[in-house]
Each structure stands twice: as C-alpha cells, then as structure tokens.
Amino acid sequence: LIDCCYIRDKIEWVSEPGGELQYNPDKFGVFTLTHLNQWSKGMEGDSFAGYMYVKVKNKNKWLKIPYSC
C-alpha cells in the first residue's frame, strides 16, 4: 500500500472513511484501500500527500494512514 511513500504521522483507527471512494480498490491480503484523500504538494505537482483509508478484513473500522510521496 505504501510502496515508494512515507508514513508522515501516526496511523489511527477511524469509524468512517474520508476522501473519495476507490472504484478499483487495491487489495493486499487482509487490507483493502477503499478511500483516498490526496493533494499535490511542491512546485512541480509530482509530489503528493494525504490519507489512505484501509479496510481490514473482519473489522468494523478503517485504518487512516497519513502519507506523502
């Protein structure tokens, strides 16, 4: 999920995801990236930051992962 990205703060559990629904979600074992809140940073527009909302199988919450790349 975070290949070539950095976790920029604490990962936390949330009851509801934020951001935009991913129509073709990435799946990695028990993890599914369901929502993404992303913005560009820097002058070139090729760097991004935001939050990944990851559903964990058999849990009623999402992991909110702050990232940048």
ABEGO torsion letter per residue (X at the ends): XABGBBBABBBBBBABBBEBBBABBBBBEABBBABBBBBBBEAAGABBBEBBBBBBBGBABBBBBBBBX
